[in-house]
Amino acid sequence: MVFLPVMDKGLHDITDSLLKSYREVGGINNIDGSNLPSKRAIASICEDLLQLLFPGFHDEEPIHSQHLRRVTEHRIFSIADRLKHEVCKSLRLGEPTCPDAEAQRVVCEFMKTLPLVRQLLQSDVEAAYQGDPAASGTDEILLAYPFIEAIAIQRSAHMLYCHNLPLIPRMMTEWAHSRTGIDIHPGAHIHSHFFLDHGTGVVVGETSVIGHRVKMYQGVALIARSLAGGQALRGKKRHPTVEDDVTIYAGATIMGGDTVIGAGSTIGANVFLTHSVPPRSLVFYEEKQLRILDKDKRPDQWVQDWVI
């Protein structure tokens, strides 16, 4: 392509300005040294992980049973090879060379966890089917429910997070976040039979703990009470614990690392909660007052459970 002389001069000037910006402002990956993990490579690995976790559901062509072993092995070796390259970049941060043996160990340990990840995902699919009368079957859930992609990548990324691997687990969950609108940090510990109904706008922070058979609706946030402490809060419990068999309705915000939602509780829509509630609680707003009720008591006994 040939540019007019004036335009050509202008483009050279833009080049000079951008190079100056790179020097002064930063925001540029390592140039002469080792590169950081590649966003494109991680995105491709996430795509292939979904194919490995749900064979056939992310493929255009069917997989014949006689080819399943070959296809599965090819995917395992391909993911492992590409992931090792990115893990090596991640582990090399601040180091002069790539710890190749450590990268290989991390990747092998991660790949060994995939059967467990599939078991947990199967429980999530079961929870979605049992909890959503709109679901015509598990195939629909696997093909059309965005939370399945989000939790599949989060559960996978969590396994790498547990190896204290920098960057890559977060890159994985942010890839899923960009596709689904569901933001679950890889550090969040989530037990079996988890279901996000709709899911759009859900935020689950790094140190959240979610028990078995928890159901959450769109816009729910499990967040820290305050981040004013900045990096001094790193590694501390900042996000809530949700015990088993809890349902949290749309738009609820639950805040703080000391906050525990007791087992069997129901949190109503748009509730803003900054303290723990006991098991079997029903929490909702009525006439601009927050009410916490014992679900096992009769309605005529509820008045003594008001919390202003």
C-alpha contacts under 8 A as a table, 3 or more apart, distances in Angstrom:
res1	aa1	res2	aa2	distance
3	F	7	M	6.08
3	F	8	D	5.60
4	L	7	M	5.31
4	L	8	D	6.00
5	P	8	D	4.93
5	P	9	K	6.15
6	V	9	K	5.20
6	V	10	G	6.25
7	M	10	G	4.94
7	M	11	L	6.20
8	D	11	L	5.23
8	D	12	H	6.38
9	K	12	H	5.19
9	K	13	D	6.31
10	G	13	D	5.07
10	G	14	I	6.34
11	L	14	I	4.98
11	L	15	T	6.27
12	H	15	T	5.02
12	H	16	D	6.37
13	D	16	D	5.10
13	D	17	S	6.25
14	I	17	S	5.00
14	I	18	L	6.15
15	T	18	L	5.23
15	T	19	L	6.19
16	D	19	L	5.20
16	D	20	K	6.23
17	S	20	K	5.12
17	S	21	S	6.23
18	L	21	S	4.88
18	L	22	Y	6.18
19	L	22	Y	5.02
19	L	23	R	6.42
20	K	23	R	5.19
20	K	24	E	6.18
21	S	24	E	5.12
21	S	25	V	5.41
21	S	26	G	7.12
22	Y	25	V	5.64
22	Y	26	G	5.00
22	Y	27	G	6.86
22	Y	28	I	6.39
23	R	26	G	5.97
29	N	35	N	6.45
29	N	36	L	6.69
30	N	33	G	5.66
30	N	34	S	6.15
30	N	35	N	5.14
30	N	36	L	6.95
31	I	34	S	7.28
31	I	35	N	6.97
34	S	89	K	6.95
34	S	92	R	7.80
35	N	38	S	7.96
35	N	89	K	6.56
36	L	86	E	7.97
36	L	89	K	5.70
36	L	90	S	6.45
36	L	93	L	7.78
37	P	41	A	7.72
37	P	42	I	7.62
37	P	86	E	5.13
37	P	87	V	7.41
37	P	89	K	5.69
37	P	90	S	6.09
37	P	167	L	7.72
37	P	168	I	7.13
38	S	41	A	5.12
38	S	42	I	6.20
38	S	86	E	7.03
39	K	42	I	5.17
39	K	43	A	6.09
39	K	171	M	7.17
40	R	43	A	5.08
40	R	44	S	6.21
41	A	44	S	5.12
41	A	45	I	6.19
41	A	82	R	7.61
41	A	86	E	7.74
42	I	45	I	4.98
42	I	46	C	6.13
42	I	83	L	7.76
42	I	86	E	7.80
42	I	168	I	7.48
42	I	171	M	7.15
42	I	172	M	6.59
43	A	46	C	5.11
43	A	47	E	6.30
43	A	172	M	7.16
43	A	175	W	6.50
44	S	47	E	5.10
44	S	48	D	6.32
45	I	48	D	5.10
45	I	49	L	6.03
45	I	79	I	6.12
45	I	82	R	7.47
45	I	83	L	7.12
46	C	49	L	4.95
46	C	50	L	6.36
46	C	153	I	6.98
46	C	172	M	6.76
47	E	50	L	5.34
47	E	51	Q	6.62
48	D	51	Q	4.92
48	D	52	L	6.23
48	D	75	R	7.19
48	D	79	I	7.10
49	L	52	L	4.94
49	L	53	L	6.01
49	L	79	I	7.49
49	L	153	I	7.96
50	L	53	L	5.07
50	L	54	F	5.80
50	L	55	P	7.71
50	L	58	H	6.86
50	L	149	E	7.48
50	L	152	A	7.38
50	L	153	I	7.76
51	Q	54	F	5.26
51	Q	55	P	5.02
51	Q	56	G	6.86
51	Q	57	F	6.96
51	Q	58	H	5.33
51	Q	59	D	7.00
52	L	55	P	5.46
52	L	72	T	6.83
52	L	75	R	6.75
52	L	76	I	7.62
53	L	114	L	7.57
53	L	118	R	6.27
53	L	152	A	7.97
54	F	57	F	5.66
54	F	58	H	7.07
54	F	142	L	7.99
55	P	58	H	6.79
55	P	59	D	7.41
55	P	63	I	7.93
56	G	59	D	5.02
56	G	60	E	7.73
56	G	61	E	7.51
56	G	62	P	6.04
56	G	63	I	6.36
57	F	142	L	7.13
57	F	143	L	6.51
59	D	62	P	6.98
63	I	67	H	6.70
63	I	68	L	6.38
64	H	67	H	5.37
64	H	68	L	6.35
65	S	68	L	5.12
66	Q	69	R	7.32
67	H	70	R	5.37
67	H	71	V	6.07
68	L	71	V	5.15
68	L	72	T	5.92
69	R	72	T	5.09
69	R	73	E	6.06
70	R	73	E	5.23
70	R	74	H	6.09
71	V	74	H	5.14
71	V	75	R	6.23
72	T	75	R	5.17
72	T	76	I	6.15
73	E	76	I	5.02
73	E	77	F	6.11
74	H	77	F	5.33
74	H	78	S	5.97
75	R	78	S	5.05
75	R	79	I	5.97
76	I	79	I	5.34
76	I	80	A	6.00
76	I	111	M	7.77
77	F	80	A	5.08
77	F	81	D	5.99
78	S	81	D	5.27
78	S	82	R	6.27
79	I	82	R	5.33
79	I	83	L	5.75
80	A	83	L	5.12
80	A	84	K	5.89
80	A	107	V	6.29
80	A	108	C	7.51
80	A	111	M	7.45
81	D	84	K	5.31
81	D	85	H	6.60
82	R	85	H	5.25
82	R	86	E	6.61
83	L	86	E	5.11
83	L	87	V	5.95
83	L	107	V	6.95
84	K	87	V	4.96
84	K	88	C	5.96
84	K	103	A	5.77
84	K	104	Q	6.06
84	K	107	V	6.02
85	H	88	C	5.22
85	H	89	K	6.59
85	H	103	A	7.99
86	E	89	K	5.10
86	E	90	S	6.30
86	E	168	I	7.92
87	V	90	S	4.89
87	V	91	L	6.07
87	V	103	A	5.72
87	V	107	V	7.72
87	V	165	L	7.70
87	V	168	I	7.43
88	C	91	L	5.19
88	C	92	R	6.00
88	C	98	C	5.59
88	C	99	P	6.54
88	C	100	D	6.38
88	C	103	A	5.34
89	K	92	R	5.12
89	K	93	L	6.85
89	K	98	C	6.91
90	S	93	L	5.77
90	S	165	L	7.15
90	S	166	P	5.93
90	S	167	L	6.74
90	S	168	I	7.22
91	L	95	E	7.80
91	L	98	C	6.92
91	L	99	P	6.91
91	L	103	A	7.29
91	L	165	L	7.12
91	L	166	P	7.13
92	R	95	E	4.90
92	R	96	P	6.92
92	R	97	T	6.18
92	R	98	C	5.07
92	R	99	P	6.84
95	E	98	C	7.31
99	P	102	E	5.45
99	P	103	A	6.25
100	D	103	A	5.09
100	D	104	Q	6.21
101	A	104	Q	5.13
101	A	105	R	6.20
102	E	105	R	4.99
102	E	106	V	6.17
103	A	106	V	5.23
103	A	107	V	6.24
104	Q	107	V	5.22
104	Q	108	C	6.09
105	R	108	C	5.17
105	R	109	E	6.11
106	V	109	E	5.23
106	V	110	F	6.07
106	V	160	L	7.70
106	V	163	H	7.12
107	V	110	F	5.00
107	V	111	M	6.12
108	C	111	M	5.17
108	C	112	K	6.30
109	E	112	K	5.19
109	E	113	T	6.73
110	F	113	T	5.35
110	F	114	L	7.13
110	F	159	M	6.31
110	F	160	L	6.38
111	M	114	L	5.56
112	K	115	P	7.02
113	T	116	L	5.33
113	T	117	V	6.28
113	T	159	M	7.27
114	L	117	V	4.83
114	L	118	R	6.14
114	L	156	S	7.38
115	P	118	R	5.05
115	P	119	Q	6.36
116	L	119	Q	5.01
116	L	120	L	6.36
117	V	120	L	5.20
117	V	121	L	6.13
117	V	152	A	7.63
117	V	155	R	6.36
117	V	156	S	6.62
118	R	121	L	4.95
118	R	122	Q	6.05
119	Q	122	Q	5.13
119	Q	123	S	6.52
120	L	123	S	5.15
120	L	124	D	6.40
120	L	191	H	7.79
120	L	192	S	5.51
120	L	193	H	7.24
121	L	124	D	4.86
121	L	125	V	6.22
121	L	148	I	7.76
121	L	151	I	7.68
121	L	152	A	6.59
121	L	192	S	7.83
121	L	193	H	7.92
122	Q	125	V	5.09
122	Q	126	E	6.23
123	S	126	E	5.00
123	S	127	A	6.16
123	S	192	S	5.88
123	S	193	H	4.63
123	S	194	F	7.46
124	D	127	A	5.03
124	D	128	A	6.21
124	D	148	I	7.75
124	D	192	S	6.53
124	D	193	H	4.35
124	D	194	F	5.03
124	D	195	F	6.01
125	V	128	A	5.08
125	V	129	Y	6.21
125	V	138	T	6.64
125	V	141	I	6.85
125	V	142	L	7.51
125	V	148	I	7.52
125	V	193	H	7.54
125	V	195	F	7.88
126	E	129	Y	5.15
126	E	130	Q	6.08
126	E	138	T	7.59
126	E	193	H	6.95
127	A	130	Q	5.19
127	A	131	G	5.78
127	A	193	H	5.10
127	A	194	F	6.45
127	A	195	F	5.95
127	A	213	R	7.20
128	A	131	G	5.08
128	A	132	D	5.83
128	A	135	A	7.89
128	A	141	I	7.36
128	A	194	F	7.89
128	A	195	F	5.52
128	A	196	L	7.77
128	A	197	D	7.58
129	Y	132	D	5.53
129	Y	133	P	7.33
129	Y	135	A	5.97
129	Y	137	G	6.68
129	Y	138	T	6.40
129	Y	141	I	7.41
130	Q	133	P	7.36
131	G	195	F	7.89
132	D	135	A	5.68
132	D	197	D	7.65
133	P	136	S	7.69
135	A	138	T	7.44
135	A	140	E	6.67
135	A	141	I	6.81
136	S	140	E	6.47
137	G	140	E	5.58
137	G	141	I	6.80
138	T	141	I	4.98
138	T	142	L	6.26
139	D	142	L	5.19
139	D	143	L	6.10
140	E	143	L	5.13
140	E	144	A	5.59
140	E	145	Y	7.34
141	I	144	A	5.44
141	I	145	Y	5.00
141	I	148	I	7.45
142	L	145	Y	6.24
142	L	148	I	6.53
145	Y	148	I	5.86
145	Y	149	E	7.66
145	Y	198	H	7.71
146	P	149	E	5.47
146	P	150	A	6.45
146	P	180	T	5.52
146	P	198	H	7.82
146	P	199	G	7.59
147	F	150	A	4.88
147	F	151	I	5.94
147	F	180	T	7.11
147	F	182	I	7.16
147	F	195	F	7.71
147	F	196	L	6.07
147	F	197	D	7.81
147	F	198	H	7.46
147	F	199	G	6.19
148	I	151	I	5.31
148	I	152	A	5.88
149	E	152	A	5.11
149	E	153	I	6.21
149	E	176	A	6.87
149	E	180	T	7.66
150	A	153	I	5.47
150	A	154	Q	6.09
150	A	173	T	7.30
150	A	176	A	5.27
150	A	177	H	6.89
150	A	180	T	6.66
150	A	182	I	6.49
150	A	183	D	7.94
150	A	184	I	7.65
151	I	154	Q	4.81
151	I	155	R	5.83
151	I	184	I	7.90
152	A	155	R	5.34
152	A	156	S	6.24
153	I	156	S	5.06
153	I	157	A	5.91
153	I	172	M	6.62
153	I	173	T	6.19
153	I	176	A	6.64
154	Q	157	A	4.99
154	Q	158	H	5.87
154	Q	172	M	7.51
154	Q	173	T	5.66
154	Q	184	I	6.67
154	Q	185	H	7.18
154	Q	186	P	5.45
155	R	158	H	5.07
155	R	159	M	6.69
155	R	186	P	7.34
156	S	159	M	5.46
156	S	160	L	7.05
157	A	160	L	5.20
157	A	161	Y	6.10
157	A	168	I	7.80
157	A	169	P	4.57
157	A	170	R	7.42
157	A	172	M	6.33
157	A	173	T	6.88
157	A	186	P	5.52
158	H	161	Y	4.77
158	H	162	C	6.16
158	H	169	P	6.77
158	H	186	P	4.68
158	H	187	G	5.85
158	H	188	A	7.42
158	H	189	H	7.75
159	M	162	C	5.28
159	M	163	H	7.00
160	L	163	H	5.24
160	L	164	N	7.01
160	L	165	L	6.06
160	L	168	I	7.91
160	L	169	P	6.09
161	Y	164	N	5.19
161	Y	165	L	5.60
161	Y	166	P	7.69
161	Y	169	P	5.72
161	Y	186	P	6.34
161	Y	187	G	6.27
162	C	165	L	7.47
162	C	187	G	7.72
165	L	168	I	6.85
165	L	169	P	7.24
166	P	169	P	7.27
167	L	170	R	5.51
167	L	171	M	6.12
168	I	171	M	4.96
168	I	172	M	6.17
169	P	172	M	5.12
169	P	173	T	6.47
169	P	186	P	5.96
170	R	173	T	5.27
170	R	174	E	6.06
170	R	185	H	6.84
170	R	186	P	6.13
171	M	174	E	5.16
171	M	175	W	6.15
172	M	175	W	5.14
172	M	176	A	6.52
173	T	176	A	4.98
173	T	177	H	6.00
173	T	183	D	7.21
173	T	184	I	6.66
173	T	185	H	6.50
173	T	186	P	6.39
174	E	177	H	4.66
174	E	178	S	6.10
174	E	183	D	7.11
175	W	178	S	5.27
175	W	179	R	6.56
176	A	179	R	5.16
176	A	180	T	6.04
176	A	181	G	7.84
176	A	182	I	7.33
176	A	183	D	7.75
177	H	180	T	5.30
177	H	181	G	5.03
177	H	182	I	4.96
177	H	183	D	5.02
177	H	184	I	7.56
178	S	181	G	5.92
178	S	182	I	7.88
180	T	200	T	7.05
181	G	199	G	7.57
181	G	200	T	5.14
181	G	201	G	5.61
181	G	202	V	7.47
182	I	199	G	6.16
182	I	200	T	5.63
182	I	201	G	5.60
182	I	202	V	5.18
182	I	203	V	6.54
183	D	201	G	7.24
183	D	202	V	6.01
183	D	203	V	4.81
183	D	204	V	6.33
184	I	188	A	7.06
184	I	202	V	7.64
184	I	203	V	5.81
184	I	204	V	4.70
184	I	205	G	6.51
184	I	206	E	7.75
185	H	188	A	5.67
185	H	204	V	6.17
185	H	205	G	5.55
185	H	206	E	5.00
186	P	206	E	6.67
187	G	205	G	7.76
187	G	206	E	4.61
187	G	207	T	6.13
187	G	208	S	7.79
188	A	204	V	7.02
188	A	205	G	6.43
188	A	206	E	4.86
188	A	207	T	5.35
188	A	208	S	4.94
188	A	209	V	6.02
188	A	210	I	7.82
189	H	207	T	7.41
189	H	208	S	6.37
189	H	209	V	4.87
189	H	210	I	6.22
190	I	194	F	7.45
190	I	209	V	6.04
190	I	210	I	4.74
190	I	211	G	6.32
190	I	212	H	7.75
191	H	194	F	6.96
191	H	210	I	6.11
191	H	211	G	5.11
191	H	212	H	5.00
191	H	213	R	7.79
192	S	211	G	7.40
192	S	212	H	5.05
192	S	213	R	6.43
193	H	212	H	5.88
193	H	213	R	4.65
193	H	214	V	6.92
194	F	212	H	6.77
194	F	213	R	5.47
194	F	214	V	5.27
194	F	215	K	6.15
195	F	213	R	7.58
195	F	214	V	6.49
195	F	215	K	4.84
195	F	216	M	6.42
196	L	199	G	4.99
196	L	215	K	5.90
196	L	216	M	4.94
196	L	217	Y	5.64
196	L	218	Q	7.32
197	D	215	K	7.26
197	D	216	M	6.25
197	D	217	Y	4.90
197	D	218	Q	6.63
198	H	217	Y	6.28
198	H	218	Q	5.60
199	G	202	V	5.65
199	G	216	M	7.56
199	G	217	Y	5.80
199	G	218	Q	4.36
199	G	219	G	6.97
200	T	218	Q	5.06
200	T	219	G	6.20
201	G	218	Q	5.89
201	G	219	G	4.45
201	G	220	V	7.07
202	V	217	Y	7.69
202	V	218	Q	5.73
202	V	219	G	4.65
202	V	220	V	4.87
202	V	221	A	5.71
203	V	219	G	7.39
203	V	220	V	6.41
203	V	221	A	4.60
203	V	222	L	6.11
203	V	223	I	7.42
204	V	208	S	6.57
204	V	221	A	5.98
204	V	222	L	4.89
204	V	223	I	6.62
205	G	208	S	5.58
205	G	222	L	5.91
205	G	223	I	5.47
205	G	224	A	7.34
205	G	239	H	6.03
206	E	238	R	7.97
206	E	239	H	7.07
207	T	236	K	7.75
207	T	237	K	5.57
207	T	238	R	6.02
207	T	239	H	5.21
207	T	240	P	7.53
207	T	257	G	7.66
208	S	222	L	6.94
208	S	237	K	7.90
208	S	238	R	7.64
208	S	239	H	4.78
208	S	240	P	5.25
208	S	241	T	5.71
208	S	242	V	7.89
208	S	257	G	7.76
209	V	239	H	7.88
209	V	240	P	6.71
209	V	241	T	4.66
209	V	242	V	6.12
209	V	243	E	7.94
210	I	214	V	7.06
210	I	241	T	6.01
210	I	242	V	4.79
210	I	243	E	6.14
210	I	244	D	7.49
211	G	214	V	6.33
211	G	241	T	7.98
211	G	242	V	5.92
211	G	243	E	4.64
211	G	244	D	4.44
211	G	245	D	7.39
212	H	243	E	7.26
212	H	244	D	4.68
212	H	245	D	6.31
213	R	244	D	5.92
213	R	245	D	4.92
213	R	246	V	7.16
214	V	242	V	7.87
214	V	243	E	7.82
214	V	244	D	6.18
214	V	245	D	5.14
214	V	246	V	4.96
214	V	247	T	5.93
215	K	245	D	7.67
215	K	246	V	6.44
215	K	247	T	4.81
215	K	248	I	6.38
216	M	220	V	6.77
216	M	247	T	5.84
216	M	248	I	4.78
216	M	249	Y	6.05
216	M	250	A	7.40
217	Y	220	V	6.26
217	Y	248	I	6.39
217	Y	249	Y	5.13
217	Y	250	A	4.76
217	Y	251	G	7.67
218	Q	249	Y	7.54
218	Q	250	A	4.98
218	Q	251	G	6.52
219	G	250	A	5.52
219	G	251	G	4.48
219	G	252	A	6.98
220	V	248	I	7.27
220	V	249	Y	7.20
220	V	250	A	5.79
220	V	251	G	4.91
220	V	252	A	4.92
220	V	253	T	5.82
221	A	251	G	7.47
221	A	252	A	6.48
221	A	253	T	4.75
221	A	254	I	6.20
222	L	239	H	6.20
222	L	240	P	6.13
222	L	253	T	6.19
222	L	254	I	5.06
222	L	255	M	5.96
223	I	238	R	7.44
223	I	239	H	5.23
223	I	240	P	7.03
223	I	253	T	7.43
223	I	254	I	6.38
223	I	255	M	4.95
223	I	256	G	6.44
224	A	227	L	6.91
224	A	238	R	4.94
224	A	239	H	4.89
224	A	240	P	7.67
224	A	255	M	5.36
224	A	256	G	4.73
224	A	257	G	6.57
225	R	238	R	7.10
225	R	239	H	7.66
225	R	255	M	5.15
225	R	256	G	4.46
225	R	257	G	7.49
225	R	274	T	7.52
226	S	229	G	7.49
226	S	256	G	7.85
227	L	230	G	5.48
227	L	233	L	7.52
229	G	232	A	5.53
229	G	233	L	5.88
230	G	233	L	5.92
230	G	234	R	7.64
231	Q	234	R	5.27
233	L	236	K	5.55
233	L	238	R	7.74
237	K	257	G	4.94
237	K	258	D	7.64
238	R	256	G	5.51
238	R	257	G	3.87
238	R	258	D	7.53
239	H	255	M	6.39
239	H	256	G	4.91
239	H	257	G	4.09
239	H	258	D	7.57
239	H	259	T	7.61
240	P	254	I	6.75
240	P	255	M	6.12
240	P	256	G	5.40
240	P	257	G	4.80
240	P	258	D	6.47
240	P	259	T	4.99
240	P	260	V	5.93
240	P	261	I	7.76
241	T	257	G	7.28
241	T	258	D	7.80
241	T	259	T	6.34
241	T	260	V	4.79
241	T	261	I	6.32
242	V	246	V	7.00
242	V	260	V	5.90
242	V	261	I	4.84
242	V	262	G	6.84
242	V	263	A	7.50
243	E	246	V	6.52
243	E	260	V	7.30
243	E	261	I	5.93
243	E	262	G	5.51
243	E	263	A	4.70
243	E	264	G	7.64
244	D	262	G	7.73
244	D	263	A	4.83
244	D	264	G	6.39
245	D	263	A	5.78
245	D	264	G	4.70
245	D	265	S	7.16
246	V	261	I	7.68
246	V	262	G	7.70
246	V	263	A	5.99
246	V	264	G	4.93
246	V	265	S	4.96
246	V	266	T	5.81
246	V	267	I	7.89
247	T	264	G	7.74
247	T	265	S	6.60
247	T	266	T	4.88
247	T	267	I	6.30
248	I	252	A	6.85
248	I	266	T	5.93
248	I	267	I	4.70
248	I	268	G	6.36
248	I	269	A	7.37
249	Y	252	A	6.25
249	Y	266	T	7.86
249	Y	267	I	6.09
249	Y	268	G	5.19
249	Y	269	A	4.60
249	Y	270	N	7.53
250	A	268	G	7.58
250	A	269	A	4.83
250	A	270	N	6.38
251	G	269	A	5.57
251	G	270	N	4.44
251	G	271	V	7.23
252	A	267	I	7.31
252	A	268	G	6.96
252	A	269	A	5.40
252	A	270	N	4.24
252	A	271	V	4.65
252	A	272	F	5.98
252	A	273	L	7.89
253	T	270	N	7.00
253	T	271	V	6.22
253	T	272	F	4.90
253	T	273	L	6.21
254	I	259	T	7.72
254	I	271	V	7.95
254	I	272	F	6.14
254	I	273	L	4.86
254	I	274	T	6.10
255	M	259	T	6.72
255	M	272	F	7.92
255	M	273	L	6.22
255	M	274	T	4.98
255	M	275	H	7.56
256	G	259	T	5.37
256	G	274	T	6.31
256	G	275	H	7.58
258	D	275	H	7.39
258	D	276	S	7.38
259	T	274	T	6.58
259	T	275	H	4.99
259	T	276	S	4.50
259	T	277	V	7.92
260	V	275	H	7.31
260	V	276	S	4.58
260	V	277	V	6.49
261	I	265	S	6.91
261	I	276	S	5.68
261	I	277	V	5.33
261	I	278	P	6.72
261	I	279	P	7.12
262	G	265	S	5.94
262	G	276	S	7.54
262	G	277	V	5.82
262	G	278	P	4.72
262	G	279	P	3.73
262	G	280	R	6.61
262	G	281	S	7.26
263	A	278	P	7.66
263	A	279	P	4.64
263	A	280	R	6.18
264	G	279	P	5.84
264	G	280	R	4.69
264	G	281	S	7.25
265	S	278	P	7.84
265	S	279	P	5.78
265	S	280	R	4.37
265	S	281	S	4.54
265	S	282	L	5.87
265	S	283	V	7.92
265	S	295	K	7.86
266	T	280	R	7.45
266	T	281	S	6.23
266	T	282	L	4.93
266	T	283	V	6.29
267	I	271	V	6.96
267	I	281	S	7.97
267	I	282	L	6.12
267	I	283	V	4.89
267	I	284	F	6.46
268	G	271	V	5.92
268	G	282	L	7.49
268	G	283	V	5.74
268	G	284	F	4.76
268	G	285	Y	7.61
269	A	284	F	7.17
271	V	283	V	7.56
271	V	284	F	6.17
271	V	285	Y	6.77
271	V	290	L	7.90
273	L	276	S	8.00
277	V	281	S	6.57
277	V	292	I	7.62
278	P	281	S	6.01
280	R	294	D	5.94
280	R	295	K	5.45
280	R	296	D	6.99
281	S	292	I	6.18
281	S	293	L	5.35
281	S	294	D	4.78
281	S	295	K	5.52
282	L	291	R	7.75
282	L	292	I	5.54
282	L	293	L	4.90
282	L	294	D	6.24
282	L	295	K	5.83
283	V	290	L	7.13
283	V	291	R	5.59
283	V	292	I	4.49
283	V	293	L	6.39
284	F	290	L	5.84
284	F	291	R	5.48
284	F	292	I	6.83
285	Y	288	K	5.86
285	Y	289	Q	5.41
285	Y	290	L	4.56
285	Y	291	R	5.97
286	E	289	Q	5.35
286	E	290	L	6.47
286	E	291	R	6.95
289	Q	307	V	7.80
289	Q	308	I	6.10
290	L	306	W	7.64
290	L	307	V	6.24
290	L	308	I	6.19
291	R	305	D	7.35
291	R	306	W	5.23
291	R	307	V	5.51
291	R	308	I	7.38
292	I	305	D	6.29
292	I	306	W	6.17
292	I	307	V	6.30
293	L	297	K	8.00
293	L	302	W	6.04
293	L	305	D	5.58
293	L	306	W	7.17
294	D	297	K	5.62
294	D	302	W	7.24
294	D	305	D	7.37
295	K	298	R	7.88
297	K	301	Q	6.16
297	K	302	W	6.87
298	R	301	Q	5.42
298	R	302	W	6.81
299	P	302	W	5.20
299	P	303	V	7.97
300	D	303	V	7.00
301	Q	304	Q	6.46
301	Q	305	D	7.88
302	W	305	D	5.40
302	W	306	W	7.31
303	V	306	W	5.84
